[in-house]
Every structure is written in C-alpha cells, then in structure tokens.
Amino acid sequence: MVIKTATTDRVPNPQREVALSLVVNAAVPIAVFYGLRALGVDPWTALLLGLVGPAVMTLHSVITKRRIDQLAALVMTALLLSVALSFLTGSPRTLLARDGWVTAVVGGWILLTLLRTPYYLFALRTFTGGALRDGINAAWRDIPAFRRVVRRCTVIWGSALLADAASTVVLAYTLPIDLVPVIGAVKLVVLIVLAEGCSQLYFRRRGVPLLGDEPTEEDR
C-alpha cells in the first residue's frame, strides 16, 4: 500500500523497507534455492542455506534497533521451531511448510490487533506522514465509520494471510519439491495484491473521509 503525500516532513521510507524485506525474505531464498539446485545440491540443504539471508537481516534489525517487537518474536519462534523440526526429520518438506507456519503467525497476529490497535490503522500511519497522518489519526479518533472500515480491512488482511498459510502447508506436502518455492511466492504476492485491492475498494465504496474532513451526521 503506497499513499503519497505532499508533505516535506522527513519521515522514514517504509516503501524502501518493505521492498528490502521482500527481496531478502522472499526473492533471495528462492534465488539461492534454485541456484544451488542447478549445481546439484540436495533440496534440504538448498532450502536451509536460503534461510541465511533472512536470518542475517533479522539479527541486523535486532542489533540496530536494540529491541524485538512482539511480531518479530513470534515469527522468529516459528522459524526456529520449523528449522529444528526439519533437522529432526531431515525432510525438505518441513522447511517448505515453514513459510505457511510463519504466515499463519503473522495472519493470527493481525487479527489479534483488533483487540487494541487494528493492523490496518498501523499500516496507514506507517505509509504516511505530516498532514495526511494527522488526518488519519483524527478520523480514527472522531469518526466511527472510519474505525469500522479499518477493522474490516484488518480482517481482510488477516484472513488472506491465514488462507495463504493453509494452502502453503498443503502445497508443501503435495507438490513436487522444486515447484513449491516459486508457486508459493507467486501465490503470496497475488493474495497480498487482492487483500490491498479489496481494502482500498472498501474504503472508496464506504466514502470514509481521511484528511480531516468534517464528519457527516451519518459518519457520527
């Protein structure tokens, strides 16, 4: 989700961070896997070595930020458990299913944010700055209709990721091993695009104000 703003405030560049995360956590493991497979490396080793990039990025983030947030801790726990299980079983399919368990953790966490600050509100704030972010905060504070839409968009995202997680685990144990990584990556991208498209369409259809517009009596 990219929301442009004309503000000149210096804010972090979340688009660049998301792009970097996608490259390191999705593109690099796939490239490593297929590169090593072309060299004759067995699937289990190729999958395991593909995790080096994401692991290094996570450690770098923890060291530089000097903290581990709740979501990062959950994801790392899922990763470590799946890798440990794969060592015990020696099965590459266990490593392939890992992506499903991690996605399930993220999807479950997104739904749990409904209990306090919905994920979609966090996303809107993250990708904006200045006057636009102030308008979003004001809408969340003053407009019930905006809060309802944000919560429903959060449900859309959480449900999409849980659907991806379930299908990933099924594919990991049914498809040929060499097909699973690329099919899983394409499937995840498609689901993310659909989730964001549905969220934006829902916002437009509901006609919810964002930029500090005066709420109507219906909104209230």
Summary of the structure (lengths in Angstrom):
residues: 220
radius of gyration: 19.6
end to end distance: 27.0
largest distance: 66.9
contacts: 645
relative contact order: 0.12
helix: 78%
strand: 0%
